[in-house]
């Protein structure tokens, strides 16, 4: 696939992960978009879906191979689970945990907060409970 087409597909996939339906996301994946690759700005599709709480798109992306432990962006973004936990998107938290996200993983190359810390700081008790149950 040509680089220009790949960039366009990745940009469209991140947009669909944010605002689109699971059908939109699936169609772009079938067209050749990579579920784990960032758009030209550095945002991964899974992070975009997670920070906006679009759990259905989180499930489609992780089902297609998106890594829930991969950081997005270059500073203002981070781990998908941290993004979902920070905003109290419980359904997205649940989907990410089901895909193997680790609530104890630290953002920013291991120097930042964990998803547990983000949920606690935001007062998102349900997200905290989901993550604590996942780690036993």
Backbone as JSON, one array per atom type, in Angstrom:
{
  "sequence": "XXXXXXXXXXXXXXXXXXXXXXXXXXXXXXXXXXXXXXXXXXXXXXXXXXXXXXXXXXXXXXXXXXXXXXXXXXXXXXXXXXXXXXXXXXXXXXXXXXXXXXXXXXXXXXXXXXXXXXXXXXXXXXXXXXXXXXXX",
  "N": [[0.85, -1.17, 0.0], [0.55, 2.2, -0.8], [2.33, 4.91, 0.73], [1.01, 7.39, 1.05], [-1.72, 6.71, 0.82], [-1.89, 5.01, 3.0], [-1.46, 6.78, 5.15], [-3.72, 8.39, 4.88], [-5.76, 6.5, 5.35], [-5.17, 5.86, 8.03], [-5.61, 8.3, 9.31], [-8.35, 8.58, 8.81], [-9.25, 6.31, 10.2], [-8.66, 6.93, 12.89], [-10.38, 9.11, 13.21], [-12.84, 7.81, 12.8], [-12.78, 6.02, 14.93], [-13.1, 7.77, 16.99], [-15.54, 9.23, 16.48], [-17.17, 7.67, 14.93], [-19.06, 4.69, 14.0], [-19.0, 1.19, 15.02], [-19.22, -0.2, 12.62], [-18.17, 1.62, 10.77], [-15.5, 1.72, 11.65], [-14.75, -0.98, 11.34], [-15.01, -1.22, 8.54], [-12.94, 0.44, 7.62], [-10.77, -0.93, 8.66], [-10.95, -3.29, 7.19], [-10.36, -2.21, 4.74], [-7.71, -1.87, 4.91], [-6.52, -0.3, 6.89], [-4.42, 0.04, 9.74], [-4.94, -1.34, 12.89], [-3.4, -0.64, 15.05], [-1.64, 1.38, 14.46], [-0.52, 4.79, 14.58], [-2.1, 7.93, 13.6], [-0.95, 10.53, 11.3], [-0.43, 12.56, 13.17], [0.25, 11.26, 15.44], [-1.61, 10.04, 17.11], [-3.15, 7.14, 18.31], [-5.66, 4.86, 17.09], [-6.97, 3.36, 19.1], [-6.51, 4.81, 21.46], [-7.91, 7.15, 20.83], [-10.58, 6.2, 20.68], [-10.85, 5.33, 23.3], [-10.43, 7.6, 24.99], [-12.64, 9.05, 24.35], [-14.6, 7.41, 25.18], [-15.83, 5.4, 23.63], [-16.81, 2.52, 23.72], [-17.63, 0.37, 22.09], [-16.13, 0.71, 19.77], [-13.61, 0.44, 20.87], [-13.66, -2.3, 21.44], [-13.83, -3.39, 18.83], [-11.39, -2.52, 17.73], [-9.43, -3.65, 19.48], [-10.07, -6.29, 19.08], [-9.17, -6.56, 16.51], [-6.51, -6.47, 16.84], [-5.27, -4.23, 18.04], [-3.04, -2.92, 20.4], [-3.56, -2.75, 23.8], [-1.72, -1.79, 25.58], [-0.13, 0.08, 24.42], [1.3, 3.26, 24.11], [0.0, 6.46, 23.14], [0.57, 9.27, 21.06], [2.66, 12.15, 21.84], [3.11, 13.14, 24.43], [0.87, 14.78, 25.44], [-0.98, 12.83, 25.28], [-1.5, 9.33, 26.03], [-1.68, 6.19, 27.6], [-4.33, 4.03, 26.54], [-6.08, 2.91, 28.56], [-5.6, 4.59, 30.72], [-6.62, 6.97, 29.7], [-9.38, 6.37, 29.42], [-10.02, 5.78, 32.09], [-9.41, 8.18, 33.37], [-11.47, 9.85, 32.59], [-13.64, 8.51, 33.47], [-14.96, 6.62, 31.88], [-16.57, 3.99, 32.03], [-17.5, 1.71, 30.54], [-15.66, 1.61, 28.45], [-13.34, 1.24, 29.95], [-13.88, -1.32, 30.96], [-13.9, -2.8, 28.54], [-11.25, -2.46, 27.7], [-9.86, -3.67, 29.79], [-10.74, -6.28, 29.43], [-9.39, -6.82, 27.11], [-6.85, -7.07, 27.96], [-5.48, -4.89, 29.08], [-3.34, -3.34, 31.46], [-3.96, -2.12, 34.59], [-1.99, -1.16, 36.24], [0.09, -0.26, 34.75], [2.34, 2.3, 33.97], [2.09, 5.54, 32.49], [3.82, 7.63, 30.07], [6.3, 6.42, 29.37], [6.75, 4.9, 31.64], [7.03, 6.69, 33.71], [4.88, 8.22, 34.41], [1.45, 8.53, 35.58], [-0.64, 5.78, 36.69], [-3.52, 3.98, 35.41], [-5.18, 3.43, 37.55], [-4.44, 5.46, 39.34], [-5.25, 7.71, 37.88], [-8.05, 7.34, 37.76], [-8.66, 7.44, 40.48], [-7.84, 10.06, 41.11], [-9.71, 11.47, 39.65], [-12.03, 10.81, 40.91], [-13.54, 8.61, 40.09], [-15.17, 6.13, 40.96], [-16.42, 3.72, 40.09], [-14.87, 2.95, 37.86], [-12.46, 2.56, 39.2], [-13.19, 0.39, 40.85], [-13.69, -1.58, 38.89], [-11.12, -1.91, 37.8], [-9.61, -2.67, 40.04], [-10.82, -5.11, 40.64], [-10.02, -6.51, 38.41], [-7.3, -6.89, 38.81], [-7.24, -8.38, 41.01]],
  "CA": [[0.0, 0.0, 0.0], [1.33, 3.42, -0.88], [2.41, 5.65, 1.98], [-0.02, 8.44, 1.08], [-2.99, 6.04, 1.1], [-1.82, 4.5, 4.37], [-1.65, 7.92, 6.05], [-5.12, 8.79, 4.78], [-6.54, 5.49, 6.06], [-4.95, 5.98, 9.47], [-6.31, 9.51, 9.75], [-9.79, 8.26, 8.81], [-9.51, 5.35, 11.26], [-8.68, 7.65, 14.17], [-11.63, 9.88, 13.22], [-13.95, 6.87, 12.97], [-12.69, 5.49, 16.29], [-13.57, 8.85, 17.87], [-16.9, 9.69, 16.23], [-17.91, 6.76, 14.06], [-19.68, 3.47, 14.5], [-18.17, 0.0, 14.82], [-19.24, -0.53, 11.19], [-17.2, 2.52, 10.13], [-14.16, 1.27, 12.04], [-14.53, -2.26, 10.67], [-14.82, -0.98, 7.12], [-11.59, 0.97, 7.4], [-9.82, -2.02, 8.92], [-11.01, -4.18, 6.01], [-9.73, -1.49, 3.62], [-6.25, -1.92, 5.09], [-6.01, 0.52, 7.99], [-3.76, -0.73, 10.8], [-5.62, -1.02, 14.15], [-2.43, -0.26, 16.09], [-0.76, 2.44, 14.0], [-1.01, 6.15, 14.8], [-2.3, 8.8, 12.45], [0.25, 11.35, 11.13], [-0.19, 13.39, 14.34], [0.73, 10.41, 16.53], [-2.71, 9.49, 17.9], [-3.57, 5.8, 17.91], [-7.12, 4.71, 17.07], [-7.46, 2.86, 20.37], [-6.51, 5.93, 22.4], [-9.01, 8.05, 20.45], [-11.83, 5.59, 21.1], [-10.85, 5.23, 24.76], [-10.57, 8.91, 25.63], [-14.01, 9.5, 24.09], [-15.53, 6.46, 25.79], [-16.58, 4.65, 22.62], [-16.45, 1.14, 24.07], [-17.84, -0.53, 20.95], [-14.98, 0.85, 18.88], [-12.49, -0.16, 21.59], [-13.75, -3.75, 21.24], [-13.5, -3.7, 17.43], [-9.96, -2.29, 17.53], [-8.64, -4.67, 20.18], [-10.34, -7.55, 18.39], [-8.39, -6.56, 15.28], [-5.08, -6.51, 17.17], [-4.71, -3.03, 18.67], [-2.38, -3.22, 21.67], [-4.05, -1.85, 24.84], [-0.59, -1.29, 26.36], [0.68, 0.99, 23.59], [1.05, 4.69, 24.34], [-0.38, 7.28, 22.0], [0.99, 10.67, 21.07], [4.01, 12.54, 22.24], [3.12, 13.91, 25.67], [-0.47, 15.11, 25.94], [-1.77, 11.61, 25.26], [-0.83, 8.28, 26.78], [-2.26, 4.85, 27.49], [-5.78, 4.01, 26.38], [-6.78, 2.68, 29.82], [-5.49, 5.82, 31.52], [-7.55, 7.94, 29.12], [-10.74, 5.98, 29.78], [-10.16, 5.89, 33.54], [-9.34, 9.6, 33.73], [-12.77, 10.46, 32.3], [-14.71, 7.69, 34.04], [-15.67, 5.89, 30.82], [-16.56, 2.65, 32.59], [-17.64, 0.67, 29.52], [-14.36, 1.54, 27.76], [-12.42, 0.61, 30.92], [-14.2, -2.75, 30.96], [-13.46, -3.37, 27.26], [-9.78, -2.48, 27.69], [-9.42, -4.72, 30.73], [-11.01, -7.56, 28.75], [-8.37, -6.99, 26.06], [-5.54, -7.28, 28.59], [-4.83, -3.68, 29.58], [-2.87, -3.45, 32.83], [-4.23, -0.87, 35.32], [-0.79, -0.74, 36.98], [1.1, 0.25, 33.82], [2.52, 3.76, 34.05], [2.22, 6.29, 31.24], [5.04, 8.41, 29.85], [7.47, 5.57, 29.43], [6.92, 4.37, 32.99], [7.25, 7.77, 34.68], [3.62, 8.92, 34.68], [0.42, 7.9, 36.41], [-1.33, 4.56, 36.25], [-4.96, 4.17, 35.24], [-5.74, 3.46, 38.9], [-4.21, 6.81, 39.88], [-6.11, 8.65, 37.15], [-9.44, 7.16, 38.21], [-8.74, 7.93, 41.85], [-7.75, 11.52, 41.08], [-10.95, 12.0, 39.09], [-13.18, 10.39, 41.7], [-14.33, 7.67, 39.3], [-15.17, 4.93, 41.8], [-16.77, 2.51, 39.33], [-13.68, 2.58, 37.1], [-11.52, 2.01, 40.19], [-13.67, -0.93, 41.24], [-13.47, -2.49, 37.76], [-9.69, -2.19, 37.67], [-9.17, -3.43, 41.23], [-11.32, -6.48, 40.46], [-9.24, -7.15, 37.35], [-5.97, -7.26, 39.28], [-7.42, -9.31, 42.12]],
  "C": [[0.9, 1.24, 0.0], [1.25, 4.2, 0.42], [1.31, 6.71, 2.1], [-1.38, 7.84, 1.43], [-3.03, 5.53, 2.54], [-2.07, 5.64, 5.38], [-3.12, 8.36, 6.06], [-6.02, 7.81, 5.52], [-6.38, 5.62, 7.57], [-5.66, 7.21, 10.03], [-7.82, 9.23, 9.84], [-10.14, 7.27, 9.91], [-9.56, 6.03, 12.62], [-9.96, 8.47, 14.28], [-12.83, 8.95, 13.46], [-13.95, 6.28, 14.38], [-13.26, 6.5, 17.29], [-15.07, 9.11, 17.72], [-17.78, 8.7, 15.48], [-18.5, 5.57, 14.78], [-18.7, 2.31, 14.37], [-18.14, -0.44, 13.35], [-18.24, 0.34, 10.41], [-15.77, 2.04, 10.4], [-13.83, -0.04, 11.33], [-14.28, -2.11, 9.18], [-13.43, -0.46, 6.8], [-10.52, -0.08, 7.67], [-9.8, -2.99, 7.73], [-10.35, -3.53, 4.8], [-8.21, -1.42, 3.77], [-5.68, -1.03, 6.17], [-5.46, -0.41, 9.08], [-4.39, -0.37, 12.14], [-4.69, -0.47, 15.23], [-1.56, 0.93, 15.71], [-1.36, 3.82, 14.26], [-1.31, 6.86, 13.49], [-1.04, 9.68, 12.32], [0.57, 12.26, 12.33], [0.27, 12.59, 15.56], [-0.34, 9.78, 17.39], [-3.07, 8.1, 17.39], [-5.1, 5.72, 17.93], [-7.68, 4.26, 18.42], [-7.5, 3.95, 21.43], [-7.69, 6.85, 22.1], [-10.35, 7.49, 20.91], [-11.95, 5.58, 22.62], [-11.1, 6.56, 25.44], [-11.97, 9.48, 25.43], [-15.05, 8.52, 24.61], [-16.36, 5.65, 24.82], [-16.2, 3.17, 22.74], [-16.61, 0.18, 22.91], [-16.66, -0.48, 19.99], [-13.71, 0.31, 19.55], [-12.49, -1.67, 21.34], [-13.38, -4.15, 19.81], [-11.98, -3.58, 17.22], [-9.1, -3.34, 18.24], [-8.86, -6.04, 19.56], [-9.54, -7.69, 17.1], [-6.88, -6.49, 15.56], [-4.48, -5.26, 17.77], [-4.21, -3.38, 20.07], [-2.86, -2.25, 22.75], [-2.93, -1.27, 25.72], [0.3, -0.34, 25.59], [0.29, 2.43, 23.85], [0.78, 5.41, 23.02], [0.22, 8.67, 22.16], [2.39, 10.89, 21.59], [4.02, 13.39, 23.51], [1.75, 14.18, 26.22], [-1.36, 13.88, 25.98], [-1.01, 10.56, 26.07], [-1.46, 6.94, 26.53], [-3.77, 4.91, 27.35], [-6.54, 3.82, 27.7], [-6.72, 3.91, 30.72], [-6.47, 6.88, 31.02], [-8.98, 7.63, 29.53], [-10.99, 6.16, 31.28], [-10.2, 7.34, 34.0], [-10.7, 10.28, 33.58], [-13.93, 9.64, 32.83], [-15.55, 6.99, 32.99], [-15.65, 4.4, 31.17], [-16.66, 1.54, 31.55], [-16.33, 0.51, 28.73], [-13.31, 0.9, 28.67], [-12.64, -0.89, 30.9], [-13.69, -3.42, 29.68], [-11.93, -3.47, 27.2], [-9.23, -3.54, 28.63], [-9.63, -6.1, 30.11], [-9.96, -7.86, 27.68], [-6.96, -7.12, 26.64], [-4.82, -6.05, 29.06], [-4.49, -3.85, 31.06], [-3.09, -2.13, 33.57], [-3.03, -0.35, 36.11], [0.3, -0.2, 36.07], [1.14, 1.77, 33.9], [2.68, 4.36, 32.66], [3.6, 6.93, 31.16], [6.3, 7.58, 30.04], [7.76, 5.03, 30.81], [7.09, 5.42, 34.07], [5.97, 8.48, 35.11], [2.7, 8.15, 35.61], [-0.05, 6.58, 35.83], [-2.8, 4.9, 36.04], [-5.66, 4.22, 36.6], [-5.61, 4.86, 39.51], [-5.07, 7.86, 39.19], [-7.56, 8.55, 37.62], [-9.62, 7.7, 39.62], [-8.73, 9.46, 41.89], [-9.04, 12.15, 40.57], [-12.18, 11.62, 39.86], [-14.09, 9.42, 40.97], [-14.31, 6.29, 39.97], [-15.48, 3.66, 41.02], [-15.59, 2.03, 38.51], [-12.63, 1.97, 38.02], [-11.92, 0.59, 40.58], [-13.43, -1.96, 40.14], [-12.0, -2.89, 37.66], [-9.16, -2.99, 38.85], [-9.63, -4.89, 41.14], [-10.49, -7.24, 39.42], [-7.86, -7.59, 37.82], [-6.03, -8.15, 40.53], [-7.22, -8.64, 43.41]]
}
